Amino acid sequence: MKLNKVACGLASGILWGLAVFAVTNYRLLTGGVGHSLSNLNLFYFGYSFSFVGSIIGLIWGFVYGFVIAWIFAFLYNLFAKQKQ
C-alpha cells in the first residue's frame, strides 16, 4: 500500500497548525501564563504568546506538519514496496 504524500502532509499540517493555534488561544482566554508556549519562538520565527502569535504559529505548524508528514510518507513508500 502506498501513502499519498500530499494528502498525508495536508492532514498532518492542518492538525498541527490548528493544535498550536487552539492551545495558544485557549491559554490566552483562560488567563494562562504561557511560559512553555513562549518557547515555541525558538522553532517558529515570529511566534509570541498572543493572538497574532497564534496565527503565526498556525502557519508555521502547518509548514512543519506538512514537511514532516511528507518525508514520512516518502520514506514509508520507499521502504514498504509491495511484492509483485
Distance bins in CASP14 RR format, pairs under 12 A and 6 or more apart:
PFRMAT RR
TARGET T0000
AUTHOR 0000-0000-0000
RMODE 2
METHOD distances of the structure
MODEL  1
1 73 0 0 0 0 0 1 0 0 0 0 0
1 76 0 0 0 0 1 0 0 0 0 0 0
1 77 0 0 0 0 1 0 0 0 0 0 0
1 80 1 0 0 1 0 0 0 0 0 0 0
1 81 0 0 0 0 0 1 0 0 0 0 0
1 82 1 0 0 1 0 0 0 0 0 0 0
2 8 0 0 0 0 0 1 0 0 0 0 0
2 73 0 0 0 0 1 0 0 0 0 0 0
2 74 0 0 0 0 0 1 0 0 0 0 0
2 76 0 0 0 0 1 0 0 0 0 0 0
2 77 1 0 1 0 0 0 0 0 0 0 0
2 78 0 0 0 0 0 1 0 0 0 0 0
2 79 0 0 0 0 0 1 0 0 0 0 0
2 80 0 0 0 0 1 0 0 0 0 0 0
2 81 0 0 0 0 1 0 0 0 0 0 0
2 82 0 0 0 0 1 0 0 0 0 0 0
3 9 0 0 0 0 1 0 0 0 0 0 0
3 11 0 0 0 0 0 1 0 0 0 0 0
3 12 0 0 0 0 0 1 0 0 0 0 0
3 69 0 0 0 0 1 0 0 0 0 0 0
3 70 0 0 0 0 1 0 0 0 0 0 0
3 71 0 0 0 0 0 1 0 0 0 0 0
3 72 0 0 0 0 1 0 0 0 0 0 0
3 73 1 0 1 0 0 0 0 0 0 0 0
3 74 0 0 0 0 1 0 0 0 0 0 0
3 75 0 0 0 0 1 0 0 0 0 0 0
3 76 1 0 1 0 0 0 0 0 0 0 0
3 77 1 0 1 0 0 0 0 0 0 0 0
3 78 0 0 0 0 0 1 0 0 0 0 0
3 79 0 0 0 0 0 1 0 0 0 0 0
3 80 0 0 0 0 1 0 0 0 0 0 0
4 10 0 0 0 0 1 0 0 0 0 0 0
4 11 0 0 0 0 1 0 0 0 0 0 0
4 69 0 0 0 0 0 1 0 0 0 0 0
4 70 0 0 0 0 0 1 0 0 0 0 0
4 73 1 0 0 1 0 0 0 0 0 0 0
4 74 0 0 0 0 0 1 0 0 0 0 0
4 76 0 0 0 0 0 1 0 0 0 0 0
4 77 0 0 0 0 1 0 0 0 0 0 0
5 11 0 0 0 0 0 1 0 0 0 0 0
5 12 0 0 0 0 0 1 0 0 0 0 0
5 66 0 0 0 0 1 0 0 0 0 0 0
5 67 0 0 0 0 0 1 0 0 0 0 0
5 68 0 0 0 0 0 1 0 0 0 0 0
5 69 0 0 0 0 1 0 0 0 0 0 0
5 70 1 0 1 0 0 0 0 0 0 0 0
5 71 0 0 0 0 1 0 0 0 0 0 0
5 72 0 0 0 0 1 0 0 0 0 0 0
5 73 1 0 1 0 0 0 0 0 0 0 0
5 74 1 0 1 0 0 0 0 0 0 0 0
5 75 0 0 0 0 0 1 0 0 0 0 0
5 76 0 0 0 0 1 0 0 0 0 0 0
5 77 1 0 0 1 0 0 0 0 0 0 0
5 78 0 0 0 0 0 1 0 0 0 0 0
6 12 0 0 0 0 0 1 0 0 0 0 0
6 13 0 0 0 0 0 1 0 0 0 0 0
6 66 0 0 0 0 1 0 0 0 0 0 0
6 67 0 0 0 0 0 1 0 0 0 0 0
6 69 0 0 0 0 1 0 0 0 0 0 0
6 70 1 0 0 1 0 0 0 0 0 0 0
6 73 0 0 0 0 1 0 0 0 0 0 0
6 74 0 0 0 0 0 1 0 0 0 0 0
7 13 0 0 0 0 0 1 0 0 0 0 0
7 14 0 0 0 0 0 1 0 0 0 0 0
7 66 0 0 0 0 0 1 0 0 0 0 0
7 69 0 0 0 0 1 0 0 0 0 0 0
7 70 0 0 0 0 1 0 0 0 0 0 0
7 73 0 0 0 0 1 0 0 0 0 0 0
8 14 0 0 0 0 0 1 0 0 0 0 0
8 15 0 0 0 0 0 1 0 0 0 0 0
8 65 0 0 0 0 1 0 0 0 0 0 0
8 66 0 0 0 0 1 0 0 0 0 0 0
8 67 0 0 0 0 0 1 0 0 0 0 0
8 68 0 0 0 0 1 0 0 0 0 0 0
8 69 1 0 1 0 0 0 0 0 0 0 0
8 70 1 0 0 1 0 0 0 0 0 0 0
8 71 0 0 0 0 1 0 0 0 0 0 0
8 72 1 0 0 1 0 0 0 0 0 0 0
8 73 1 0 1 0 0 0 0 0 0 0 0
8 74 0 0 0 0 1 0 0 0 0 0 0
8 75 0 0 0 0 0 1 0 0 0 0 0
8 76 0 0 0 0 1 0 0 0 0 0 0
8 77 0 0 0 0 1 0 0 0 0 0 0
9 15 0 0 0 0 1 0 0 0 0 0 0
9 16 0 0 0 0 1 0 0 0 0 0 0
9 17 0 0 0 0 0 1 0 0 0 0 0
9 61 0 0 0 0 0 1 0 0 0 0 0
9 62 0 0 0 0 1 0 0 0 0 0 0
9 63 0 0 0 0 0 1 0 0 0 0 0
9 64 0 0 0 0 0 1 0 0 0 0 0
9 65 1 0 0 1 0 0 0 0 0 0 0
9 66 1 0 1 0 0 0 0 0 0 0 0
9 67 1 0 0 1 0 0 0 0 0 0 0
9 68 0 0 0 0 1 0 0 0 0 0 0
9 69 1 1 0 0 0 0 0 0 0 0 0
9 70 1 0 1 0 0 0 0 0 0 0 0
9 71 0 0 0 0 1 0 0 0 0 0 0
9 72 0 0 0 0 1 0 0 0 0 0 0
9 73 1 0 0 1 0 0 0 0 0 0 0
9 74 0 0 0 0 0 1 0 0 0 0 0
10 16 0 0 0 0 0 1 0 0 0 0 0
10 17 0 0 0 0 0 1 0 0 0 0 0
10 62 0 0 0 0 1 0 0 0 0 0 0
10 63 0 0 0 0 0 1 0 0 0 0 0
10 65 0 0 0 0 1 0 0 0 0 0 0
10 66 1 0 0 1 0 0 0 0 0 0 0
10 67 0 0 0 0 0 1 0 0 0 0 0
10 69 0 0 0 0 1 0 0 0 0 0 0
10 70 0 0 0 0 1 0 0 0 0 0 0
10 73 0 0 0 0 0 1 0 0 0 0 0
11 17 0 0 0 0 0 1 0 0 0 0 0
11 18 0 0 0 0 0 1 0 0 0 0 0
11 62 0 0 0 0 0 1 0 0 0 0 0
11 65 0 0 0 0 1 0 0 0 0 0 0
11 66 0 0 0 0 1 0 0 0 0 0 0
11 68 0 0 0 0 0 1 0 0 0 0 0
11 69 1 0 0 1 0 0 0 0 0 0 0
11 70 0 0 0 0 0 1 0 0 0 0 0
11 72 0 0 0 0 0 1 0 0 0 0 0
11 73 0 0 0 0 0 1 0 0 0 0 0
12 18 0 0 0 0 0 1 0 0 0 0 0
12 19 0 0 0 0 0 1 0 0 0 0 0
12 61 0 0 0 0 1 0 0 0 0 0 0
12 62 0 0 0 0 1 0 0 0 0 0 0
12 63 0 0 0 0 0 1 0 0 0 0 0
12 64 0 0 0 0 1 0 0 0 0 0 0
12 65 1 0 1 0 0 0 0 0 0 0 0
12 66 1 0 0 1 0 0 0 0 0 0 0
12 67 0 0 0 0 1 0 0 0 0 0 0
12 68 1 0 0 1 0 0 0 0 0 0 0
12 69 1 1 0 0 0 0 0 0 0 0 0
12 70 0 0 0 0 1 0 0 0 0 0 0
12 71 0 0 0 0 0 1 0 0 0 0 0
12 72 0 0 0 0 1 0 0 0 0 0 0
12 73 0 0 0 0 1 0 0 0 0 0 0
13 19 0 0 0 0 1 0 0 0 0 0 0
13 20 0 0 0 0 0 1 0 0 0 0 0
13 21 0 0 0 0 0 1 0 0 0 0 0
13 57 0 0 0 0 0 1 0 0 0 0 0
13 58 0 0 0 0 1 0 0 0 0 0 0
13 59 0 0 0 0 0 1 0 0 0 0 0
13 60 0 0 0 0 0 1 0 0 0 0 0
13 61 1 0 0 1 0 0 0 0 0 0 0
13 62 1 0 1 0 0 0 0 0 0 0 0
13 63 1 0 0 1 0 0 0 0 0 0 0
13 64 1 0 0 1 0 0 0 0 0 0 0
13 65 1 1 0 0 0 0 0 0 0 0 0
13 66 1 0 1 0 0 0 0 0 0 0 0
13 67 0 0 0 0 1 0 0 0 0 0 0
13 68 0 0 0 0 1 0 0 0 0 0 0
13 69 1 0 0 1 0 0 0 0 0 0 0
13 70 0 0 0 0 1 0 0 0 0 0 0
13 72 0 0 0 0 0 1 0 0 0 0 0
14 20 0 0 0 0 0 1 0 0 0 0 0
14 21 0 0 0 0 0 1 0 0 0 0 0
14 22 0 0 0 0 0 1 0 0 0 0 0
14 58 0 0 0 0 1 0 0 0 0 0 0
14 59 0 0 0 0 0 1 0 0 0 0 0
14 61 0 0 0 0 1 0 0 0 0 0 0
14 62 1 0 0 1 0 0 0 0 0 0 0
14 63 0 0 0 0 0 1 0 0 0 0 0
14 64 0 0 0 0 0 1 0 0 0 0 0
14 65 0 0 0 0 1 0 0 0 0 0 0
14 66 0 0 0 0 1 0 0 0 0 0 0
14 69 0 0 0 0 0 1 0 0 0 0 0
15 21 0 0 0 0 0 1 0 0 0 0 0
15 22 0 0 0 0 0 1 0 0 0 0 0
15 58 0 0 0 0 0 1 0 0 0 0 0
15 61 0 0 0 0 1 0 0 0 0 0 0
15 62 0 0 0 0 1 0 0 0 0 0 0
15 64 0 0 0 0 0 1 0 0 0 0 0
15 65 1 0 0 1 0 0 0 0 0 0 0
15 66 0 0 0 0 0 1 0 0 0 0 0
15 68 0 0 0 0 0 1 0 0 0 0 0
15 69 0 0 0 0 1 0 0 0 0 0 0
16 22 0 0 0 0 0 1 0 0 0 0 0
16 23 0 0 0 0 0 1 0 0 0 0 0
16 40 0 0 0 0 0 1 0 0 0 0 0
16 43 0 0 0 0 0 1 0 0 0 0 0
16 44 0 0 0 0 0 1 0 0 0 0 0
16 57 0 0 0 0 1 0 0 0 0 0 0
16 58 0 0 0 0 1 0 0 0 0 0 0
16 59 0 0 0 0 0 1 0 0 0 0 0
16 60 0 0 0 0 1 0 0 0 0 0 0
16 61 1 0 1 0 0 0 0 0 0 0 0
16 62 1 0 0 1 0 0 0 0 0 0 0
16 63 0 0 0 0 1 0 0 0 0 0 0
16 64 1 0 0 1 0 0 0 0 0 0 0
16 65 1 0 1 0 0 0 0 0 0 0 0
16 66 0 0 0 0 1 0 0 0 0 0 0
16 67 0 0 0 0 0 1 0 0 0 0 0
16 68 0 0 0 0 1 0 0 0 0 0 0
16 69 0 0 0 0 1 0 0 0 0 0 0
17 23 0 0 0 0 1 0 0 0 0 0 0
17 24 0 0 0 0 0 1 0 0 0 0 0
17 25 0 0 0 0 0 1 0 0 0 0 0
17 40 0 0 0 0 0 1 0 0 0 0 0
17 44 0 0 0 0 0 1 0 0 0 0 0
17 47 0 0 0 0 0 1 0 0 0 0 0
17 54 0 0 0 0 1 0 0 0 0 0 0
17 55 0 0 0 0 0 1 0 0 0 0 0
17 56 0 0 0 0 0 1 0 0 0 0 0
17 57 1 0 0 1 0 0 0 0 0 0 0
17 58 1 0 1 0 0 0 0 0 0 0 0
17 59 1 0 0 1 0 0 0 0 0 0 0
17 60 1 0 0 1 0 0 0 0 0 0 0
17 61 1 1 0 0 0 0 0 0 0 0 0
17 62 1 0 1 0 0 0 0 0 0 0 0
17 63 0 0 0 0 1 0 0 0 0 0 0
17 64 0 0 0 0 1 0 0 0 0 0 0
17 65 1 0 0 1 0 0 0 0 0 0 0
17 66 0 0 0 0 1 0 0 0 0 0 0
17 68 0 0 0 0 0 1 0 0 0 0 0
17 69 0 0 0 0 0 1 0 0 0 0 0
18 24 0 0 0 0 0 1 0 0 0 0 0
18 25 0 0 0 0 0 1 0 0 0 0 0
18 26 0 0 0 0 0 1 0 0 0 0 0
18 54 0 0 0 0 0 1 0 0 0 0 0
18 55 0 0 0 0 0 1 0 0 0 0 0
18 57 0 0 0 0 0 1 0 0 0 0 0
18 58 1 0 0 1 0 0 0 0 0 0 0
18 59 0 0 0 0 0 1 0 0 0 0 0
18 61 0 0 0 0 1 0 0 0 0 0 0
18 62 0 0 0 0 1 0 0 0 0 0 0
18 65 0 0 0 0 0 1 0 0 0 0 0
19 25 0 0 0 0 0 1 0 0 0 0 0
19 26 0 0 0 0 0 1 0 0 0 0 0
19 37 0 0 0 0 0 1 0 0 0 0 0
19 40 0 0 0 0 0 1 0 0 0 0 0
19 54 0 0 0 0 0 1 0 0 0 0 0
19 57 0 0 0 0 1 0 0 0 0 0 0
19 58 0 0 0 0 1 0 0 0 0 0 0
19 60 0 0 0 0 0 1 0 0 0 0 0
19 61 0 0 0 0 1 0 0 0 0 0 0
19 62 0 0 0 0 0 1 0 0 0 0 0
19 64 0 0 0 0 0 1 0 0 0 0 0
19 65 0 0 0 0 1 0 0 0 0 0 0
20 26 0 0 0 0 0 1 0 0 0 0 0
20 27 0 0 0 0 0 1 0 0 0 0 0
20 37 0 0 0 0 1 0 0 0 0 0 0
20 40 1 0 0 1 0 0 0 0 0 0 0
20 41 0 0 0 0 0 1 0 0 0 0 0
20 43 0 0 0 0 0 1 0 0 0 0 0
20 44 1 0 0 1 0 0 0 0 0 0 0
20 47 0 0 0 0 1 0 0 0 0 0 0
20 49 0 0 0 0 0 1 0 0 0 0 0
20 53 0 0 0 0 1 0 0 0 0 0 0
20 54 1 0 0 1 0 0 0 0 0 0 0
20 55 0 0 0 0 1 0 0 0 0 0 0
20 56 0 0 0 0 1 0 0 0 0 0 0
20 57 1 0 1 0 0 0 0 0 0 0 0
20 58 1 0 0 1 0 0 0 0 0 0 0
20 59 0 0 0 0 1 0 0 0 0 0 0
20 60 1 0 0 1 0 0 0 0 0 0 0
20 61 1 0 1 0 0 0 0 0 0 0 0
20 62 0 0 0 0 1 0 0 0 0 0 0
20 63 0 0 0 0 0 1 0 0 0 0 0
20 64 0 0 0 0 1 0 0 0 0 0 0
20 65 0 0 0 0 0 1 0 0 0 0 0
21 27 0 0 0 0 0 1 0 0 0 0 0
21 28 0 0 0 0 0 1 0 0 0 0 0
21 37 0 0 0 0 0 1 0 0 0 0 0
21 40 0 0 0 0 0 1 0 0 0 0 0
21 44 0 0 0 0 0 1 0 0 0 0 0
21 47 0 0 0 0 0 1 0 0 0 0 0
21 51 0 0 0 0 1 0 0 0 0 0 0
21 52 0 0 0 0 0 1 0 0 0 0 0
21 53 0 0 0 0 1 0 0 0 0 0 0
21 54 1 0 1 0 0 0 0 0 0 0 0
21 55 1 0 0 1 0 0 0 0 0 0 0
21 56 0 0 0 0 1 0 0 0 0 0 0
21 57 1 0 0 1 0 0 0 0 0 0 0
21 58 1 0 1 0 0 0 0 0 0 0 0
21 59 0 0 0 0 1 0 0 0 0 0 0
21 60 0 0 0 0 0 1 0 0 0 0 0
21 61 0 0 0 0 1 0 0 0 0 0 0
21 62 0 0 0 0 1 0 0 0 0 0 0
22 28 0 0 0 0 0 1 0 0 0 0 0
22 29 0 0 0 0 0 1 0 0 0 0 0
22 37 0 0 0 0 0 1 0 0 0 0 0
22 54 0 0 0 0 1 0 0 0 0 0 0
22 57 0 0 0 0 0 1 0 0 0 0 0
22 58 0 0 0 0 1 0 0 0 0 0 0
22 61 0 0 0 0 0 1 0 0 0 0 0
23 29 0 0 0 0 0 1 0 0 0 0 0
23 30 0 0 0 0 0 1 0 0 0 0 0
23 32 0 0 0 0 0 1 0 0 0 0 0
23 34 0 0 0 0 1 0 0 0 0 0 0
23 36 0 0 0 0 1 0 0 0 0 0 0
23 37 1 0 0 1 0 0 0 0 0 0 0
23 40 0 0 0 0 1 0 0 0 0 0 0
23 49 0 0 0 0 0 1 0 0 0 0 0
23 54 0 0 0 0 1 0 0 0 0 0 0
23 57 0 0 0 0 0 1 0 0 0 0 0
23 58 0 0 0 0 0 1 0 0 0 0 0
23 61 0 0 0 0 0 1 0 0 0 0 0
24 30 0 0 0 0 0 1 0 0 0 0 0
24 31 0 0 0 0 0 1 0 0 0 0 0
24 32 0 0 0 0 0 1 0 0 0 0 0
24 34 0 0 0 0 1 0 0 0 0 0 0
24 36 0 0 0 0 0 1 0 0 0 0 0
24 37 1 0 1 0 0 0 0 0 0 0 0
24 38 0 0 0 0 1 0 0 0 0 0 0
24 40 0 0 0 0 1 0 0 0 0 0 0
24 41 0 0 0 0 0 1 0 0 0 0 0
24 44 0 0 0 0 0 1 0 0 0 0 0
24 47 0 0 0 0 1 0 0 0 0 0 0
24 48 0 0 0 0 1 0 0 0 0 0 0
24 49 1 0 0 1 0 0 0 0 0 0 0
24 50 0 0 0 0 1 0 0 0 0 0 0
24 51 0 0 0 0 1 0 0 0 0 0 0
24 52 0 0 0 0 0 1 0 0 0 0 0
24 53 1 0 0 1 0 0 0 0 0 0 0
24 54 1 1 0 0 0 0 0 0 0 0 0
24 55 0 0 0 0 1 0 0 0 0 0 0
24 56 0 0 0 0 1 0 0 0 0 0 0
24 57 1 0 0 1 0 0 0 0 0 0 0
24 58 0 0 0 0 1 0 0 0 0 0 0
24 60 0 0 0 0 0 1 0 0 0 0 0
24 61 0 0 0 0 0 1 0 0 0 0 0
25 31 0 0 0 0 0 1 0 0 0 0 0
25 32 0 0 0 0 0 1 0 0 0 0 0
25 34 0 0 0 0 0 1 0 0 0 0 0
25 37 0 0 0 0 0 1 0 0 0 0 0
25 49 0 0 0 0 0 1 0 0 0 0 0
25 50 0 0 0 0 1 0 0 0 0 0 0
25 51 1 0 0 1 0 0 0 0 0 0 0
25 52 0 0 0 0 0 1 0 0 0 0 0
25 53 0 0 0 0 1 0 0 0 0 0 0
25 54 1 0 1 0 0 0 0 0 0 0 0
25 55 0 0 0 0 1 0 0 0 0 0 0
25 57 0 0 0 0 0 1 0 0 0 0 0
25 58 0 0 0 0 1 0 0 0 0 0 0
26 32 0 0 0 0 1 0 0 0 0 0 0
26 34 0 0 0 0 0 1 0 0 0 0 0
26 37 0 0 0 0 0 1 0 0 0 0 0
26 49 0 0 0 0 0 1 0 0 0 0 0
26 51 0 0 0 0 0 1 0 0 0 0 0
26 54 0 0 0 0 1 0 0 0 0 0 0
27 33 1 0 0 1 0 0 0 0 0 0 0
27 34 1 0 1 0 0 0 0 0 0 0 0
27 35 0 0 0 0 0 1 0 0 0 0 0
27 36 0 0 0 0 1 0 0 0 0 0 0
27 37 1 0 0 1 0 0 0 0 0 0 0
27 38 0 0 0 0 0 1 0 0 0 0 0
27 40 0 0 0 0 0 1 0 0 0 0 0
27 49 1 0 0 1 0 0 0 0 0 0 0
27 50 0 0 0 0 0 1 0 0 0 0 0
27 51 0 0 0 0 0 1 0 0 0 0 0
27 53 0 0 0 0 0 1 0 0 0 0 0
27 54 0 0 0 0 1 0 0 0 0 0 0
28 34 0 0 0 0 1 0 0 0 0 0 0
28 37 0 0 0 0 1 0 0 0 0 0 0
28 38 0 0 0 0 0 1 0 0 0 0 0
28 48 0 0 0 0 0 1 0 0 0 0 0
28 49 1 0 0 1 0 0 0 0 0 0 0
28 50 1 0 0 1 0 0 0 0 0 0 0
28 51 1 0 0 1 0 0 0 0 0 0 0
28 52 0 0 0 0 0 1 0 0 0 0 0
28 53 0 0 0 0 1 0 0 0 0 0 0
28 54 1 0 0 1 0 0 0 0 0 0 0
29 51 0 0 0 0 1 0 0 0 0 0 0
29 54 0 0 0 0 0 1 0 0 0 0 0
31 49 0 0 0 0 0 1 0 0 0 0 0
32 38 0 0 0 0 0 1 0 0 0 0 0
32 49 0 0 0 0 1 0 0 0 0 0 0
33 49 0 0 0 0 1 0 0 0 0 0 0
34 40 0 0 0 0 1 0 0 0 0 0 0
34 41 0 0 0 0 0 1 0 0 0 0 0
34 47 0 0 0 0 0 1 0 0 0 0 0
34 48 0 0 0 0 0 1 0 0 0 0 0
34 49 1 0 1 0 0 0 0 0 0 0 0
34 50 0 0 0 0 0 1 0 0 0 0 0
34 53 0 0 0 0 0 1 0 0 0 0 0
34 54 0 0 0 0 0 1 0 0 0 0 0
35 41 0 0 0 0 0 1 0 0 0 0 0
35 49 0 0 0 0 1 0 0 0 0 0 0
36 42 0 0 0 0 0 1 0 0 0 0 0
36 49 0 0 0 0 1 0 0 0 0 0 0
37 43 0 0 0 0 0 1 0 0 0 0 0
37 44 0 0 0 0 0 1 0 0 0 0 0
37 47 0 0 0 0 1 0 0 0 0 0 0
37 48 0 0 0 0 1 0 0 0 0 0 0
37 49 1 0 1 0 0 0 0 0 0 0 0
37 50 0 0 0 0 0 1 0 0 0 0 0
37 53 0 0 0 0 1 0 0 0 0 0 0
37 54 0 0 0 0 1 0 0 0 0 0 0
37 57 0 0 0 0 1 0 0 0 0 0 0
38 44 0 0 0 0 0 1 0 0 0 0 0
38 46 0 0 0 0 0 1 0 0 0 0 0
38 47 0 0 0 0 1 0 0 0 0 0 0
38 48 1 0 0 1 0 0 0 0 0 0 0
38 49 1 0 1 0 0 0 0 0 0 0 0
38 50 0 0 0 0 1 0 0 0 0 0 0
38 53 0 0 0 0 0 1 0 0 0 0 0
39 47 0 0 0 0 1 0 0 0 0 0 0
39 48 0 0 0 0 0 1 0 0 0 0 0
39 49 0 0 0 0 1 0 0 0 0 0 0
40 46 0 0 0 0 1 0 0 0 0 0 0
40 47 1 0 1 0 0 0 0 0 0 0 0
40 48 0 0 0 0 1 0 0 0 0 0 0
40 49 0 0 0 0 1 0 0 0 0 0 0
40 50 0 0 0 0 0 1 0 0 0 0 0
40 53 0 0 0 0 1 0 0 0 0 0 0
40 54 0 0 0 0 1 0 0 0 0 0 0
40 56 0 0 0 0 1 0 0 0 0 0 0
40 57 1 0 0 1 0 0 0 0 0 0 0
40 58 0 0 0 0 0 1 0 0 0 0 0
40 60 0 0 0 0 1 0 0 0 0 0 0
40 61 0 0 0 0 1 0 0 0 0 0 0
40 64 0 0 0 0 0 1 0 0 0 0 0
41 47 1 0 1 0 0 0 0 0 0 0 0
41 48 1 0 0 1 0 0 0 0 0 0 0
41 49 0 0 0 0 1 0 0 0 0 0 0
41 50 0 0 0 0 0 1 0 0 0 0 0
41 53 0 0 0 0 1 0 0 0 0 0 0
41 56 0 0 0 0 1 0 0 0 0 0 0
41 57 0 0 0 0 1 0 0 0 0 0 0
41 60 0 0 0 0 1 0 0 0 0 0 0
42 48 0 0 0 0 0 1 0 0 0 0 0
42 60 0 0 0 0 0 1 0 0 0 0 0
43 56 0 0 0 0 0 1 0 0 0 0 0
43 57 0 0 0 0 1 0 0 0 0 0 0
43 60 1 0 0 1 0 0 0 0 0 0 0
43 61 0 0 0 0 1 0 0 0 0 0 0
43 63 0 0 0 0 0 1 0 0 0 0 0
43 64 1 0 0 1 0 0 0 0 0 0 0
43 65 0 0 0 0 0 1 0 0 0 0 0
44 53 0 0 0 0 1 0 0 0 0 0 0
44 54 0 0 0 0 0 1 0 0 0 0 0
44 55 0 0 0 0 0 1 0 0 0 0 0
44 56 1 0 0 1 0 0 0 0 0 0 0
44 57 1 0 1 0 0 0 0 0 0 0 0
44 58 0 0 0 0 1 0 0 0 0 0 0
44 59 0 0 0 0 1 0 0 0 0 0 0
44 60 1 1 0 0 0 0 0 0 0 0 0
44 61 1 0 0 1 0 0 0 0 0 0 0
44 62 0 0 0 0 0 1 0 0 0 0 0
44 63 0 0 0 0 1 0 0 0 0 0 0
44 64 1 0 0 1 0 0 0 0 0 0 0
44 65 0 0 0 0 0 1 0 0 0 0 0
45 53 0 0 0 0 0 1 0 0 0 0 0
45 56 0 0 0 0 1 0 0 0 0 0 0
45 57 0 0 0 0 1 0 0 0 0 0 0
45 59 0 0 0 0 0 1 0 0 0 0 0
45 60 1 0 0 1 0 0 0 0 0 0 0
45 61 0 0 0 0 0 1 0 0 0 0 0
45 63 0 0 0 0 0 1 0 0 0 0 0
45 64 0 0 0 0 0 1 0 0 0 0 0
46 52 0 0 0 0 1 0 0 0 0 0 0
46 53 1 0 0 1 0 0 0 0 0 0 0
46 54 0 0 0 0 0 1 0 0 0 0 0
46 55 0 0 0 0 0 1 0 0 0 0 0
46 56 1 0 1 0 0 0 0 0 0 0 0
46 57 0 0 0 0 1 0 0 0 0 0 0
46 59 0 0 0 0 1 0 0 0 0 0 0
46 60 0 0 0 0 1 0 0 0 0 0 0
47 53 1 0 1 0 0 0 0 0 0 0 0
47 54 0 0 0 0 1 0 0 0 0 0 0
47 55 0 0 0 0 1 0 0 0 0 0 0
47 56 1 0 1 0 0 0 0 0 0 0 0
47 57 1 0 1 0 0 0 0 0 0 0 0
47 58 0 0 0 0 1 0 0 0 0 0 0
47 59 0 0 0 0 1 0 0 0 0 0 0
47 60 1 0 0 1 0 0 0 0 0 0 0
47 61 0 0 0 0 1 0 0 0 0 0 0
47 64 0 0 0 0 0 1 0 0 0 0 0
48 54 0 0 0 0 1 0 0 0 0 0 0
48 55 0 0 0 0 0 1 0 0 0 0 0
48 56 1 0 0 1 0 0 0 0 0 0 0
48 57 0 0 0 0 1 0 0 0 0 0 0
48 60 0 0 0 0 0 1 0 0 0 0 0
49 56 0 0 0 0 0 1 0 0 0 0 0
49 57 0 0 0 0 0 1 0 0 0 0 0
50 56 0 0 0 0 1 0 0 0 0 0 0
50 57 0 0 0 0 0 1 0 0 0 0 0
51 57 0 0 0 0 0 1 0 0 0 0 0
51 58 0 0 0 0 0 1 0 0 0 0 0
52 58 0 0 0 0 0 1 0 0 0 0 0
52 59 0 0 0 0 0 1 0 0 0 0 0
53 59 0 0 0 0 1 0 0 0 0 0 0
53 60 0 0 0 0 1 0 0 0 0 0 0
53 61 0 0 0 0 0 1 0 0 0 0 0
54 60 0 0 0 0 0 1 0 0 0 0 0
54 61 0 0 0 0 0 1 0 0 0 0 0
55 61 0 0 0 0 0 1 0 0 0 0 0
55 62 0 0 0 0 0 1 0 0 0 0 0
56 62 0 0 0 0 0 1 0 0 0 0 0
56 63 0 0 0 0 0 1 0 0 0 0 0
57 63 0 0 0 0 1 0 0 0 0 0 0
57 64 0 0 0 0 1 0 0 0 0 0 0
57 65 0 0 0 0 0 1 0 0 0 0 0
58 64 0 0 0 0 0 1 0 0 0 0 0
58 65 0 0 0 0 0 1 0 0 0 0 0
59 65 0 0 0 0 0 1 0 0 0 0 0
59 66 0 0 0 0 0 1 0 0 0 0 0
60 66 0 0 0 0 0 1 0 0 0 0 0
60 67 0 0 0 0 0 1 0 0 0 0 0
61 67 0 0 0 0 1 0 0 0 0 0 0
61 68 0 0 0 0 1 0 0 0 0 0 0
61 69 0 0 0 0 0 1 0 0 0 0 0
62 68 0 0 0 0 0 1 0 0 0 0 0
62 69 0 0 0 0 0 1 0 0 0 0 0
62 70 0 0 0 0 0 1 0 0 0 0 0
63 69 0 0 0 0 0 1 0 0 0 0 0
63 70 0 0 0 0 0 1 0 0 0 0 0
64 70 0 0 0 0 0 1 0 0 0 0 0
64 71 0 0 0 0 0 1 0 0 0 0 0
65 71 0 0 0 0 1 0 0 0 0 0 0
65 72 0 0 0 0 1 0 0 0 0 0 0
65 73 0 0 0 0 0 1 0 0 0 0 0
66 72 0 0 0 0 0 1 0 0 0 0 0
66 73 0 0 0 0 0 1 0 0 0 0 0
67 73 0 0 0 0 0 1 0 0 0 0 0
67 74 0 0 0 0 0 1 0 0 0 0 0
68 74 0 0 0 0 0 1 0 0 0 0 0
68 75 0 0 0 0 0 1 0 0 0 0 0
69 75 0 0 0 0 0 1 0 0 0 0 0
69 76 0 0 0 0 0 1 0 0 0 0 0
70 76 0 0 0 0 0 1 0 0 0 0 0
70 77 0 0 0 0 0 1 0 0 0 0 0
71 77 0 0 0 0 0 1 0 0 0 0 0
71 78 0 0 0 0 0 1 0 0 0 0 0
72 78 0 0 0 0 0 1 0 0 0 0 0
72 79 0 0 0 0 0 1 0 0 0 0 0
72 80 0 0 0 0 0 1 0 0 0 0 0
73 79 0 0 0 0 0 1 0 0 0 0 0
73 80 0 0 0 0 0 1 0 0 0 0 0
74 80 0 0 0 0 0 1 0 0 0 0 0
75 81 0 0 0 0 0 1 0 0 0 0 0
END
